[in-house]
Amino acid sequence: MTVFDVIKSRKSIRKYSTKDIEDEKLNIILEAGRLAPSWQNKQCWRFVVVKDKEKIHQLALKSGLISKANFFIKDAPVVIVVCANPKESGFMNGQHYYLVDTAIAFQQMVLTAYEMGIGSCWLGAFNEEKVKQILEIPENIKVVALSPFGYPSEKEGLYGKVIKAFAGSKRRKSLEEIVHYEKW
Ligand SMILES: Cc1cc2nc3c(=O)[nH]c(=O)nc-3n(C[C@H](O)[C@H](O)[C@H](O)COP(=O)(O)O)c2cc1C
């Protein structure tokens, strides 16, 4: 598969089989994040890899913004929490670049995983304090995103179907709507 093939076929997975991710594959996913470009190459990111079932259950039941919104991550064998030390990145034009650095790294991980048949689902809706509490993340560190990683379940769950319909997940704006040539 080319990079573009992976980009075209990737989709968010919200139901996982309980099959473990092989250690070599997990390491390749982490390497894909490690090799990302970043502000002045400062590499502000830190990745918390959670495999402990009890901790994953706590994240599933307590990390959501609304009730148990992230319950679907409970069966995933691994959850990766992407954190950043903002002091190791830049701030310019009103923009915090730790968000850019970590987003690039995480997407590299997501795509690399997908190429190996491993699904994920970027979660931006989470209670940062709860996540920090569960994983003992220090005060000065920001939690940017988290995602379950695991082999997709053969059948898509109802929750995934509902979220996909709500978000219109298959829809993308056309190039005409988003590209300006030469000037805005
Ligand atoms: C920054 C960001 C935050 C997101 N937060 C959530 C989330 O909290 N819960 C969820 O189920 N999906 C979340 N998603 C997944 C999006 O809903 C999904 O990427 C979008 O609907 C397109 O679908 P696809 O990933 O299957 O192509 C998030 C995606 C991004 C990039």
PDBQT file of the ligand as one rigid body, heavy atoms in Angstrom, charges set to zero:
ROOT
HETATM    1  C1  LIG A 201      -9.219  16.286  16.659  1.00  0.00    +0.000 C 
HETATM    2  C2  LIG A 201     -10.207  15.145  16.555  1.00  0.00    +0.000 A 
HETATM    3  C3  LIG A 201     -11.029  14.855  17.627  1.00  0.00    +0.000 A 
HETATM    4  C4  LIG A 201     -11.940  13.787  17.548  1.00  0.00    +0.000 A 
HETATM    5  N1  LIG A 201     -12.673  13.456  18.652  1.00  0.00    +0.000 NA
HETATM    6  C5  LIG A 201     -13.489  12.376  18.616  1.00  0.00    +0.000 A 
HETATM    7  C6  LIG A 201     -14.175  11.958  19.792  1.00  0.00    +0.000 A 
HETATM    8  O1  LIG A 201     -14.048  12.552  20.854  1.00  0.00    +0.000 OA
HETATM    9  N2  LIG A 201     -14.972  10.873  19.698  1.00  0.00    +0.000 N 
HETATM   10  C7  LIG A 201     -15.108  10.141  18.554  1.00  0.00    +0.000 A 
HETATM   11  O2  LIG A 201     -15.823   9.142  18.541  1.00  0.00    +0.000 OA
HETATM   12  N3  LIG A 201     -14.464  10.516  17.410  1.00  0.00    +0.000 NA
HETATM   13  C8  LIG A 201     -13.659  11.602  17.423  1.00  0.00    +0.000 A 
HETATM   14  N4  LIG A 201     -12.948  11.973  16.301  1.00  0.00    +0.000 N 
HETATM   15  C9  LIG A 201     -13.102  11.190  15.056  1.00  0.00    +0.000 C 
HETATM   16  C10 LIG A 201     -13.920  11.955  14.006  1.00  0.00    +0.000 C 
HETATM   17  O3  LIG A 201     -15.287  11.916  14.344  1.00  0.00    +0.000 OA
HETATM   18  C11 LIG A 201     -13.688  11.300  12.635  1.00  0.00    +0.000 C 
HETATM   19  O4  LIG A 201     -12.321  11.372  12.312  1.00  0.00    +0.000 OA
HETATM   20  C12 LIG A 201     -14.509  11.945  11.523  1.00  0.00    +0.000 C 
HETATM   21  O5  LIG A 201     -15.885  11.741  11.732  1.00  0.00    +0.000 OA
HETATM   22  C13 LIG A 201     -14.156  11.355  10.142  1.00  0.00    +0.000 C 
HETATM   23  O6  LIG A 201     -14.369   9.954  10.156  1.00  0.00    +0.000 OA
HETATM   24  P1  LIG A 201     -13.207   8.925   9.822  1.00  0.00    +0.000 P 
HETATM   25  O7  LIG A 201     -12.111   9.130  10.842  1.00  0.00    +0.000 OA
HETATM   26  O8  LIG A 201     -13.835   7.560   9.941  1.00  0.00    +0.000 OA
HETATM   27  O9  LIG A 201     -12.736   9.240   8.423  1.00  0.00    +0.000 OA
HETATM   28  C14 LIG A 201     -12.039  13.023  16.352  1.00  0.00    +0.000 A 
HETATM   29  C15 LIG A 201     -11.192  13.324  15.278  1.00  0.00    +0.000 A 
HETATM   30  C16 LIG A 201     -10.278  14.348  15.392  1.00  0.00    +0.000 A 
HETATM   31  C17 LIG A 201      -9.325  14.601  14.241  1.00  0.00    +0.000 C 
ENDROOT
TORSDOF 0
